[in-house]
């Protein structure tokens, strides 16, 4: 597991959590869609676990959001 140390990971986790909640999915349901442990989703959303681009793309598909939209939400939340 790659531990996150930058505040941007917390922001990314918030964006992912918001997208998950918009779909009405629980962490457990999202974890099942991805074949991951529920605790892993919780850590990602809390900004405690880093993810790579492939994992982010998998999350985007599971959350029915494009990487472009996900990135735009992330950038807006960062104020960029």
N, CA, C and O atoms as a CHARMM CRD file, in Angstrom:
* protein
*
  320
    1    1 UNK  N      0.84800  -1.18400   0.00000 PROA 1      0.00000
    2    1 UNK  CA     0.00000   0.00000   0.00000 PROA 1      0.00000
    3    1 UNK  C      0.88600   1.23700   0.00000 PROA 1      0.00000
    4    1 UNK  O      1.87400   1.31200   0.73000 PROA 1      0.00000
    5    2 UNK  N      0.52000   2.19500  -0.82100 PROA 2      0.00000
    6    2 UNK  CA     1.25200   3.45200  -0.90600 PROA 2      0.00000
    7    2 UNK  C      0.54600   4.48200  -0.03900 PROA 2      0.00000
    8    2 UNK  O     -0.60400   4.83700  -0.29900 PROA 2      0.00000
    9    3 UNK  N      1.23100   4.95900   0.98600 PROA 3      0.00000
   10    3 UNK  CA     0.62800   5.94300   1.88400 PROA 3      0.00000
   11    3 UNK  C      0.70400   7.33500   1.27100 PROA 3      0.00000
   12    3 UNK  O      1.72500   7.72500   0.70400 PROA 3      0.00000
   13    4 UNK  N     -0.36700   8.05700   1.39000 PROA 4      0.00000
   14    4 UNK  CA    -0.42900   9.42300   0.86700 PROA 4      0.00000
   15    4 UNK  C      0.11900  10.38500   1.90700 PROA 4      0.00000
   16    4 UNK  O     -0.11800  10.22300   3.10400 PROA 4      0.00000
   17    5 UNK  N      0.84800  11.38200   1.44600 PROA 5      0.00000
   18    5 UNK  CA     1.41600  12.35600   2.36300 PROA 5      0.00000
   19    5 UNK  C      1.07600  13.79500   1.96300 PROA 5      0.00000
   20    5 UNK  O      1.36900  14.72800   2.71100 PROA 5      0.00000
   21    6 UNK  N      0.47300  13.97800   0.81300 PROA 6      0.00000
   22    6 UNK  CA     0.18400  15.32700   0.33400 PROA 6      0.00000
   23    6 UNK  C     -1.29600  15.64200   0.48500 PROA 6      0.00000
   24    6 UNK  O     -2.13400  14.74900   0.35600 PROA 6      0.00000
   25    7 UNK  N     -1.63000  16.90400   0.75900 PROA 7      0.00000
   26    7 UNK  CA    -3.04200  17.27600   0.93300 PROA 7      0.00000
   27    7 UNK  C     -3.87800  17.04500  -0.32500 PROA 7      0.00000
   28    7 UNK  O     -5.09700  16.90800  -0.23300 PROA 7      0.00000
   29    8 UNK  N     -3.24600  17.00100  -1.48900 PROA 8      0.00000
   30    8 UNK  CA    -3.98700  16.75800  -2.72500 PROA 8      0.00000
   31    8 UNK  C     -4.68500  15.40200  -2.70700 PROA 8      0.00000
   32    8 UNK  O     -5.73200  15.23200  -3.33100 PROA 8      0.00000
   33    9 UNK  N     -4.10700  14.43800  -1.99400 PROA 9      0.00000
   34    9 UNK  CA    -4.74700  13.11900  -1.91400 PROA 9      0.00000
   35    9 UNK  C     -6.04000  13.19300  -1.10200 PROA 9      0.00000
   36    9 UNK  O     -6.99100  12.46000  -1.37300 PROA 9      0.00000
   37   10 UNK  N     -6.07000  14.06700  -0.12200 PROA 10     0.00000
   38   10 UNK  CA    -7.30500  14.27100   0.64400 PROA 10     0.00000
   39   10 UNK  C     -8.36700  14.87500  -0.27400 PROA 10     0.00000
   40   10 UNK  O     -9.52500  14.45800  -0.25300 PROA 10     0.00000
   41   11 UNK  N     -7.96700  15.84900  -1.07200 PROA 11     0.00000
   42   11 UNK  CA    -8.89800  16.47200  -2.01600 PROA 11     0.00000
   43   11 UNK  C     -9.40300  15.45800  -3.02900 PROA 11     0.00000
   44   11 UNK  O    -10.59900  15.41700  -3.31600 PROA 11     0.00000
   45   12 UNK  N     -8.51500  14.64200  -3.57300 PROA 12     0.00000
   46   12 UNK  CA    -8.92800  13.61000  -4.52100 PROA 12     0.00000
   47   12 UNK  C     -9.91600  12.65100  -3.86200 PROA 12     0.00000
   48   12 UNK  O    -10.91500  12.26500  -4.46900 PROA 12     0.00000
   49   13 UNK  N     -9.63700  12.27500  -2.63800 PROA 13     0.00000
   50   13 UNK  CA   -10.54300  11.39300  -1.90800 PROA 13     0.00000
   51   13 UNK  C    -11.92100  12.00700  -1.73600 PROA 13     0.00000
   52   13 UNK  O    -12.93600  11.31900  -1.84300 PROA 13     0.00000
   53   14 UNK  N    -11.94800  13.30800  -1.47000 PROA 14     0.00000
   54   14 UNK  CA   -13.23700  14.01000  -1.32600 PROA 14     0.00000
   55   14 UNK  C    -14.01700  13.98100  -2.63900 PROA 14     0.00000
   56   14 UNK  O    -15.22700  13.75300  -2.64500 PROA 14     0.00000
   57   15 UNK  N    -13.32200  14.21000  -3.74000 PROA 15     0.00000
   58   15 UNK  CA   -13.96800  14.19300  -5.05800 PROA 15     0.00000
   59   15 UNK  C    -14.53300  12.80400  -5.35000 PROA 15     0.00000
   60   15 UNK  O    -15.65600  12.67400  -5.83800 PROA 15     0.00000
   61   16 UNK  N    -13.75500  11.78000  -5.05300 PROA 16     0.00000
   62   16 UNK  CA   -14.21600  10.41100  -5.28700 PROA 16     0.00000
   63   16 UNK  C    -15.40800  10.06900  -4.39500 PROA 16     0.00000
   64   16 UNK  O    -16.36400   9.43600  -4.84100 PROA 16     0.00000
   65   17 UNK  N    -15.34300  10.48900  -3.13800 PROA 17     0.00000
   66   17 UNK  CA   -16.45600  10.22400  -2.21900 PROA 17     0.00000
   67   17 UNK  C    -17.73100  10.90800  -2.70200 PROA 17     0.00000
   68   17 UNK  O    -18.80700  10.30900  -2.69400 PROA 17     0.00000
   69   18 UNK  N    -17.60300  12.16900  -3.12500 PROA 18     0.00000
   70   18 UNK  CA   -18.76800  12.90500  -3.62100 PROA 18     0.00000
   71   18 UNK  C    -19.37200  12.21600  -4.84200 PROA 18     0.00000
   72   18 UNK  O    -20.59300  12.10400  -4.95400 PROA 18     0.00000
   73   19 UNK  N    -18.52500  11.75600  -5.75100 PROA 19     0.00000
   74   19 UNK  CA   -19.01600  11.06300  -6.95000 PROA 19     0.00000
   75   19 UNK  C    -19.71400   9.75700  -6.56300 PROA 19     0.00000
   76   19 UNK  O    -20.74400   9.40400  -7.13900 PROA 19     0.00000
   77   20 UNK  N    -19.15800   9.05200  -5.60000 PROA 20     0.00000
   78   20 UNK  CA   -19.77000   7.80100  -5.12300 PROA 20     0.00000
   79   20 UNK  C    -21.13200   8.08300  -4.50500 PROA 20     0.00000
   80   20 UNK  O    -22.10600   7.38400  -4.78400 PROA 20     0.00000
   81   21 UNK  N    -21.19300   9.10300  -3.67100 PROA 21     0.00000
   82   21 UNK  CA   -22.45000   9.44100  -3.00100 PROA 21     0.00000
   83   21 UNK  C    -23.51000   9.92500  -3.99200 PROA 21     0.00000
   84   21 UNK  O    -24.70000   9.67900  -3.79200 PROA 21     0.00000
   85   22 UNK  N    -23.08900  10.61100  -5.05600 PROA 22     0.00000
   86   22 UNK  CA   -24.03500  11.04600  -6.09400 PROA 22     0.00000
   87   22 UNK  C    -24.74500   9.85400  -6.72800 PROA 22     0.00000
   88   22 UNK  O    -25.90600   9.95300  -7.12600 PROA 22     0.00000
   89   23 UNK  N    -24.04100   8.73200  -6.81900 PROA 23     0.00000
   90   23 UNK  CA   -24.63400   7.51300  -7.37800 PROA 23     0.00000
   91   23 UNK  C    -25.41200   6.71800  -6.33900 PROA 23     0.00000
   92   23 UNK  O    -26.10000   5.75400  -6.67300 PROA 23     0.00000
   93   24 UNK  N    -25.30100   7.12300  -5.08500 PROA 24     0.00000
   94   24 UNK  CA   -25.98000   6.39300  -4.02300 PROA 24     0.00000
   95   24 UNK  C    -25.29900   5.08300  -3.67000 PROA 24     0.00000
   96   24 UNK  O    -25.93200   4.17000  -3.13900 PROA 24     0.00000
   97   25 UNK  N    -24.00300   4.98900  -3.96500 PROA 25     0.00000
   98   25 UNK  CA   -23.24600   3.77400  -3.65800 PROA 25     0.00000
   99   25 UNK  C    -22.61400   3.86500  -2.27600 PROA 25     0.00000
  100   25 UNK  O    -22.19400   4.93900  -1.84500 PROA 25     0.00000
  101   26 UNK  N    -22.55100   2.74900  -1.59800 PROA 26     0.00000
  102   26 UNK  CA   -21.79400   2.66300  -0.35500 PROA 26     0.00000
  103   26 UNK  C    -20.34800   2.33000  -0.70400 PROA 26     0.00000
  104   26 UNK  O    -20.04600   1.93800  -1.83100 PROA 26     0.00000
  105   27 UNK  N    -19.46400   2.49100   0.26800 PROA 27     0.00000
  106   27 UNK  CA   -18.07600   2.08100   0.04800 PROA 27     0.00000
  107   27 UNK  C    -18.02400   0.59000  -0.25800 PROA 27     0.00000
  108   27 UNK  O    -17.24300   0.15400  -1.10400 PROA 27     0.00000
  109   28 UNK  N    -18.84100  -0.17800   0.41800 PROA 28     0.00000
  110   28 UNK  CA   -18.87100  -1.63000   0.19400 PROA 28     0.00000
  111   28 UNK  C    -19.28300  -1.95500  -1.24400 PROA 28     0.00000
  112   28 UNK  O    -18.66400  -2.79500  -1.89700 PROA 28     0.00000
  113   29 UNK  N    -20.33100  -1.28700  -1.73200 PROA 29     0.00000
  114   29 UNK  CA   -20.80200  -1.54200  -3.09800 PROA 29     0.00000
  115   29 UNK  C    -19.73700  -1.16800  -4.12800 PROA 29     0.00000
  116   29 UNK  O    -19.52600  -1.89500  -5.09900 PROA 29     0.00000
  117   30 UNK  N    -19.07200  -0.04100  -3.91700 PROA 30     0.00000
  118   30 UNK  CA   -18.01100   0.37400  -4.83600 PROA 30     0.00000
  119   30 UNK  C    -16.85200  -0.61100  -4.78400 PROA 30     0.00000
  120   30 UNK  O    -16.29900  -0.98100  -5.81900 PROA 30     0.00000
  121   31 UNK  N    -16.49100  -1.02800  -3.59600 PROA 31     0.00000
  122   31 UNK  CA   -15.40500  -2.00000  -3.44400 PROA 31     0.00000
  123   31 UNK  C    -15.72600  -3.28800  -4.19300 PROA 31     0.00000
  124   31 UNK  O    -14.85700  -3.85800  -4.85200 PROA 31     0.00000
  125   32 UNK  N    -16.94900  -3.73800  -4.09600 PROA 32     0.00000
  126   32 UNK  CA   -17.35700  -4.96500  -4.80500 PROA 32     0.00000
  127   32 UNK  C    -17.25400  -4.78900  -6.31400 PROA 32     0.00000
  128   32 UNK  O    -16.81200  -5.69700  -7.01800 PROA 32     0.00000
  129   33 UNK  N    -17.66200  -3.62200  -6.81600 PROA 33     0.00000
  130   33 UNK  CA   -17.57400  -3.36100  -8.26000 PROA 33     0.00000
  131   33 UNK  C    -16.12800  -3.42300  -8.74400 PROA 33     0.00000
  132   33 UNK  O    -15.85400  -3.80900  -9.88000 PROA 33     0.00000
  133   34 UNK  N    -15.21600  -3.03900  -7.86600 PROA 34     0.00000
  134   34 UNK  CA   -13.80000  -2.96600  -8.22900 PROA 34     0.00000
  135   34 UNK  C    -13.00900  -4.20000  -7.81900 PROA 34     0.00000
  136   34 UNK  O    -11.85000  -4.35100  -8.20500 PROA 34     0.00000
  137   35 UNK  N    -13.62600  -5.08200  -7.04200 PROA 35     0.00000
  138   35 UNK  CA   -12.89900  -6.24700  -6.55000 PROA 35     0.00000
  139   35 UNK  C    -11.84500  -5.87800  -5.52400 PROA 35     0.00000
  140   35 UNK  O    -10.78300  -6.49700  -5.45400 PROA 35     0.00000
  141   36 UNK  N    -12.14800  -4.86600  -4.73200 PROA 36     0.00000
  142   36 UNK  CA   -11.21700  -4.38000  -3.70300 PROA 36     0.00000
  143   36 UNK  C    -11.85100  -4.52600  -2.33700 PROA 36     0.00000
  144   36 UNK  O    -13.05200  -4.76600  -2.21100 PROA 36     0.00000
  145   37 UNK  N    -11.02600  -4.37800  -1.31900 PROA 37     0.00000
  146   37 UNK  CA   -11.52300  -4.38700   0.05600 PROA 37     0.00000
  147   37 UNK  C    -12.21100  -3.05600   0.35400 PROA 37     0.00000
  148   37 UNK  O    -11.79100  -2.00400  -0.12600 PROA 37     0.00000
  149   38 UNK  N    -13.26300  -3.12100   1.14500 PROA 38     0.00000
  150   38 UNK  CA   -13.98200  -1.90600   1.53600 PROA 38     0.00000
  151   38 UNK  C    -13.05000  -0.93200   2.25700 PROA 38     0.00000
  152   38 UNK  O    -13.16100   0.28100   2.08200 PROA 38     0.00000
  153   39 UNK  N    -12.14100  -1.46100   3.05900 PROA 39     0.00000
  154   39 UNK  CA   -11.20500  -0.59700   3.78700 PROA 39     0.00000
  155   39 UNK  C    -10.31200   0.18500   2.82800 PROA 39     0.00000
  156   39 UNK  O     -9.91100   1.31000   3.12500 PROA 39     0.00000
  157   40 UNK  N    -10.00800  -0.40500   1.69300 PROA 40     0.00000
  158   40 UNK  CA    -9.19000   0.27500   0.69500 PROA 40     0.00000
  159   40 UNK  C     -9.90700   1.51500   0.16200 PROA 40     0.00000
  160   40 UNK  O     -9.29200   2.56900  -0.00200 PROA 40     0.00000
  161   41 UNK  N    -11.19600   1.39000  -0.10300 PROA 41     0.00000
  162   41 UNK  CA   -11.97900   2.53700  -0.58500 PROA 41     0.00000
  163   41 UNK  C    -12.00400   3.62600   0.48600 PROA 41     0.00000
  164   41 UNK  O    -11.84400   4.80800   0.18000 PROA 41     0.00000
  165   42 UNK  N    -12.20200   3.23200   1.72000 PROA 42     0.00000
  166   42 UNK  CA   -12.21300   4.19400   2.82400 PROA 42     0.00000
  167   42 UNK  C    -10.90200   4.94800   2.94000 PROA 42     0.00000
  168   42 UNK  O    -10.89100   6.15700   3.17200 PROA 42     0.00000
  169   43 UNK  N     -9.79400   4.23300   2.77900 PROA 43     0.00000
  170   43 UNK  CA    -8.48000   4.87700   2.87000 PROA 43     0.00000
  171   43 UNK  C     -8.23800   5.82700   1.70200 PROA 43     0.00000
  172   43 UNK  O     -7.66700   6.90400   1.87800 PROA 43     0.00000
  173   44 UNK  N     -8.67100   5.42800   0.51800 PROA 44     0.00000
  174   44 UNK  CA    -8.52200   6.30900  -0.64900 PROA 44     0.00000
  175   44 UNK  C     -9.33400   7.58300  -0.43800 PROA 44     0.00000
  176   44 UNK  O     -8.84300   8.68700  -0.67100 PROA 44     0.00000
  177   45 UNK  N    -10.57700   7.42000   0.00300 PROA 45     0.00000
  178   45 UNK  CA   -11.44300   8.58700   0.21300 PROA 45     0.00000
  179   45 UNK  C    -10.94700   9.48500   1.34000 PROA 45     0.00000
  180   45 UNK  O    -11.21000  10.68700   1.33700 PROA 45     0.00000
  181   46 UNK  N    -10.23800   8.91500   2.29400 PROA 46     0.00000
  182   46 UNK  CA    -9.69900   9.70400   3.40400 PROA 46     0.00000
  183   46 UNK  C     -8.35100  10.33100   3.05300 PROA 46     0.00000
  184   46 UNK  O     -7.77800  11.07100   3.85400 PROA 46     0.00000
  185   47 UNK  N     -7.84900  10.03600   1.86000 PROA 47     0.00000
  186   47 UNK  CA    -6.55900  10.56900   1.45100 PROA 47     0.00000
  187   47 UNK  C     -5.38900   9.87600   2.10400 PROA 47     0.00000
  188   47 UNK  O     -4.28800  10.42400   2.15400 PROA 47     0.00000
  189   48 UNK  N     -5.61300   8.67700   2.60500 PROA 48     0.00000
  190   48 UNK  CA    -4.57000   7.93200   3.30500 PROA 48     0.00000
  191   48 UNK  C     -3.87200   6.91400   2.41800 PROA 48     0.00000
  192   48 UNK  O     -2.86500   6.32800   2.81800 PROA 48     0.00000
  193   49 UNK  N     -4.39600   6.70000   1.22000 PROA 49     0.00000
  194   49 UNK  CA    -3.79700   5.73100   0.30800 PROA 49     0.00000
  195   49 UNK  C     -3.72200   6.33600  -1.08300 PROA 49     0.00000
  196   49 UNK  O     -4.72300   6.81100  -1.61900 PROA 49     0.00000
  197   50 UNK  N     -2.53200   6.31600  -1.66100 PROA 50     0.00000
  198   50 UNK  CA    -2.35600   6.83500  -3.01400 PROA 50     0.00000
  199   50 UNK  C     -2.86400   5.81700  -4.02600 PROA 50     0.00000
  200   50 UNK  O     -2.89200   4.61600  -3.75700 PROA 50     0.00000
  201   51 UNK  N     -3.25700   6.30700  -5.17600 PROA 51     0.00000
  202   51 UNK  CA    -3.63800   5.42400  -6.26800 PROA 51     0.00000
  203   51 UNK  C     -2.94000   5.88900  -7.53200 PROA 51     0.00000
  204   51 UNK  O     -2.58600   7.06000  -7.66500 PROA 51     0.00000
  205   52 UNK  N     -2.74500   4.96200  -8.45900 PROA 52     0.00000
  206   52 UNK  CA    -2.11000   5.33800  -9.71800 PROA 52     0.00000
  207   52 UNK  C     -3.18600   5.64400 -10.76500 PROA 52     0.00000
  208   52 UNK  O     -4.38100   5.53900 -10.48900 PROA 52     0.00000
  209   53 UNK  N     -2.75500   6.01700 -11.94600 PROA 53     0.00000
  210   53 UNK  CA    -3.68500   6.43100 -12.99200 PROA 53     0.00000
  211   53 UNK  C     -4.61700   5.29900 -13.41500 PROA 53     0.00000
  212   53 UNK  O     -5.79600   5.53500 -13.67800 PROA 53     0.00000
  213   54 UNK  N     -4.10500   4.08800 -13.48300 PROA 54     0.00000
  214   54 UNK  CA    -4.94200   2.94800 -13.86500 PROA 54     0.00000
  215   54 UNK  C     -6.03800   2.72600 -12.82500 PROA 54     0.00000
  216   54 UNK  O     -7.19000   2.47300 -13.17800 PROA 54     0.00000
  217   55 UNK  N     -5.68200   2.82100 -11.55000 PROA 55     0.00000
  218   55 UNK  CA    -6.67400   2.67200 -10.48200 PROA 55     0.00000
  219   55 UNK  C     -7.69800   3.81100 -10.53100 PROA 55     0.00000
  220   55 UNK  O     -8.88900   3.59200 -10.30800 PROA 55     0.00000
  221   56 UNK  N     -7.23000   5.01600 -10.82300 PROA 56     0.00000
  222   56 UNK  CA    -8.14100   6.15700 -10.93900 PROA 56     0.00000
  223   56 UNK  C     -9.10900   5.94800 -12.10300 PROA 56     0.00000
  224   56 UNK  O    -10.29600   6.25200 -11.99100 PROA 56     0.00000
  225   57 UNK  N     -8.59800   5.42900 -13.21600 PROA 57     0.00000
  226   57 UNK  CA    -9.45600   5.14600 -14.36900 PROA 57     0.00000
  227   57 UNK  C    -10.49900   4.09000 -14.01700 PROA 57     0.00000
  228   57 UNK  O    -11.66000   4.21300 -14.40900 PROA 57     0.00000
  229   58 UNK  N    -10.09900   3.05600 -13.28400 PROA 58     0.00000
  230   58 UNK  CA   -11.04500   2.02300 -12.84000 PROA 58     0.00000
  231   58 UNK  C    -12.13000   2.62800 -11.95200 PROA 58     0.00000
  232   58 UNK  O    -13.30900   2.30300 -12.09100 PROA 58     0.00000
  233   59 UNK  N    -11.72600   3.50200 -11.04600 PROA 59     0.00000
  234   59 UNK  CA   -12.69500   4.17600 -10.17700 PROA 59     0.00000
  235   59 UNK  C    -13.65400   5.03300 -10.99900 PROA 59     0.00000
  236   59 UNK  O    -14.85800   5.03600 -10.74700 PROA 59     0.00000
  237   60 UNK  N    -13.12600   5.75000 -11.97100 PROA 60     0.00000
  238   60 UNK  CA   -13.96700   6.60500 -12.81300 PROA 60     0.00000
  239   60 UNK  C    -15.02600   5.77400 -13.53900 PROA 60     0.00000
  240   60 UNK  O    -16.19100   6.16700 -13.59700 PROA 60     0.00000
  241   61 UNK  N    -14.62900   4.64000 -14.08600 PROA 61     0.00000
  242   61 UNK  CA   -15.58700   3.77100 -14.77900 PROA 61     0.00000
  243   61 UNK  C    -16.65400   3.29100 -13.80400 PROA 61     0.00000
  244   61 UNK  O    -17.84600   3.33100 -14.11000 PROA 61     0.00000
  245   62 UNK  N    -16.22500   2.83700 -12.63200 PROA 62     0.00000
  246   62 UNK  CA   -17.16700   2.33400 -11.62600 PROA 62     0.00000
  247   62 UNK  C    -18.11800   3.43100 -11.15100 PROA 62     0.00000
  248   62 UNK  O    -19.26400   3.15800 -10.79400 PROA 62     0.00000
  249   63 UNK  N    -17.63400   4.66900 -11.15000 PROA 63     0.00000
  250   63 UNK  CA   -18.44100   5.80300 -10.69400 PROA 63     0.00000
  251   63 UNK  C    -19.19200   6.48000 -11.84300 PROA 63     0.00000
  252   63 UNK  O    -19.88000   7.48100 -11.64200 PROA 63     0.00000
  253   64 UNK  N    -19.05400   5.92900 -13.03300 PROA 64     0.00000
  254   64 UNK  CA   -19.72900   6.46000 -14.22800 PROA 64     0.00000
  255   64 UNK  C    -19.41600   7.93700 -14.46100 PROA 64     0.00000
  256   64 UNK  O    -20.30500   8.75600 -14.69400 PROA 64     0.00000
  257   65 UNK  N    -18.13400   8.24400 -14.39000 PROA 65     0.00000
  258   65 UNK  CA   -17.67300   9.61400 -14.61100 PROA 65     0.00000
  259   65 UNK  C    -16.41300   9.54300 -15.47000 PROA 65     0.00000
  260   65 UNK  O    -15.59800   8.63600 -15.30000 PROA 65     0.00000
  261   66 UNK  N    -16.25100  10.47400 -16.37200 PROA 66     0.00000
  262   66 UNK  CA   -15.05300  10.45800 -17.21300 PROA 66     0.00000
  263   66 UNK  C    -13.85400  10.95400 -16.41000 PROA 66     0.00000
  264   66 UNK  O    -13.99800  11.68700 -15.43100 PROA 66     0.00000
  265   67 UNK  N    -12.68200  10.54000 -16.84600 PROA 67     0.00000
  266   67 UNK  CA   -11.46600  11.05100 -16.19700 PROA 67     0.00000
  267   67 UNK  C    -11.37500  12.56500 -16.36000 PROA 67     0.00000
  268   67 UNK  O    -10.89000  13.26100 -15.46900 PROA 67     0.00000
  269   68 UNK  N    -11.83800  13.06700 -17.48700 PROA 68     0.00000
  270   68 UNK  CA   -11.82500  14.51300 -17.72300 PROA 68     0.00000
  271   68 UNK  C    -12.68000  15.23700 -16.69100 PROA 68     0.00000
  272   68 UNK  O    -12.25300  16.23700 -16.11400 PROA 68     0.00000
  273   69 UNK  N    -13.88800  14.73000 -16.45900 PROA 69     0.00000
  274   69 UNK  CA   -14.78000  15.35300 -15.47700 PROA 69     0.00000
  275   69 UNK  C    -14.21100  15.20500 -14.07000 PROA 69     0.00000
  276   69 UNK  O    -14.26300  16.13800 -13.26900 PROA 69     0.00000
  277   70 UNK  N    -13.67700  14.04200 -13.78100 PROA 70     0.00000
  278   70 UNK  CA   -13.08500  13.80300 -12.46400 PROA 70     0.00000
  279   70 UNK  C    -11.92600  14.76900 -12.21700 PROA 70     0.00000
  280   70 UNK  O    -11.80400  15.34500 -11.13600 PROA 70     0.00000
  281   71 UNK  N    -11.08600  14.93600 -13.22400 PROA 71     0.00000
  282   71 UNK  CA    -9.95100  15.85100 -13.11100 PROA 71     0.00000
  283   71 UNK  C    -10.42600  17.29600 -12.95600 PROA 71     0.00000
  284   71 UNK  O     -9.85500  18.06100 -12.17800 PROA 71     0.00000
  285   72 UNK  N    -11.46100  17.66400 -13.69200 PROA 72     0.00000
  286   72 UNK  CA   -12.00000  19.02900 -13.58500 PROA 72     0.00000
  287   72 UNK  C    -12.53600  19.29100 -12.18200 PROA 72     0.00000
  288   72 UNK  O    -12.30900  20.36100 -11.61800 PROA 72     0.00000
  289   73 UNK  N    -13.23800  18.32700 -11.62600 PROA 73     0.00000
  290   73 UNK  CA   -13.74500  18.47800 -10.25500 PROA 73     0.00000
  291   73 UNK  C    -12.58600  18.63500  -9.27200 PROA 73     0.00000
  292   73 UNK  O    -12.63800  19.46200  -8.36200 PROA 73     0.00000
  293   74 UNK  N    -11.55200  17.83600  -9.46700 PROA 74     0.00000
  294   74 UNK  CA   -10.36700  17.89100  -8.60700 PROA 74     0.00000
  295   74 UNK  C     -9.71900  19.27100  -8.69000 PROA 74     0.00000
  296   74 UNK  O     -9.40100  19.87700  -7.66700 PROA 74     0.00000
  297   75 UNK  N     -9.52700  19.75900  -9.90000 PROA 75     0.00000
  298   75 UNK  CA    -8.90600  21.07200 -10.11000 PROA 75     0.00000
  299   75 UNK  C     -9.74400  22.18700  -9.48300 PROA 75     0.00000
  300   75 UNK  O     -9.20200  23.09200  -8.84900 PROA 75     0.00000
  301   76 UNK  N    -11.06100  22.12200  -9.66000 PROA 76     0.00000
  302   76 UNK  CA   -11.93700  23.14400  -9.05900 PROA 76     0.00000
  303   76 UNK  C    -11.81900  23.13400  -7.54100 PROA 76     0.00000
  304   76 UNK  O    -11.74500  24.18600  -6.90600 PROA 76     0.00000
  305   77 UNK  N    -11.80200  21.93900  -6.96900 PROA 77     0.00000
  306   77 UNK  CA   -11.72700  21.83300  -5.50800 PROA 77     0.00000
  307   77 UNK  C    -10.39500  22.37600  -4.99000 PROA 77     0.00000
  308   77 UNK  O    -10.32300  22.92500  -3.89100 PROA 77     0.00000
  309   78 UNK  N     -9.35600  22.21800  -5.78600 PROA 78     0.00000
  310   78 UNK  CA    -8.04300  22.75500  -5.40000 PROA 78     0.00000
  311   78 UNK  C     -7.95600  24.26400  -5.63300 PROA 78     0.00000
  312   78 UNK  O     -7.03900  24.92200  -5.14200 PROA 78     0.00000
  313   79 UNK  N     -8.91100  24.80300  -6.38200 PROA 79     0.00000
  314   79 UNK  CA    -8.90100  26.23200  -6.66600 PROA 79     0.00000
  315   79 UNK  C     -7.95600  26.61000  -7.77300 PROA 79     0.00000
  316   79 UNK  O     -7.44900  27.73100  -7.81000 PROA 79     0.00000
  317   80 UNK  N     -7.71600  25.69500  -8.66500 PROA 80     0.00000
  318   80 UNK  CA    -6.79800  25.96900  -9.78900 PROA 80     0.00000
  319   80 UNK  C     -7.54800  26.39500 -11.01000 PROA 80     0.00000
  320   80 UNK  O     -6.93900  26.66500 -12.04500 PROA 80     0.00000
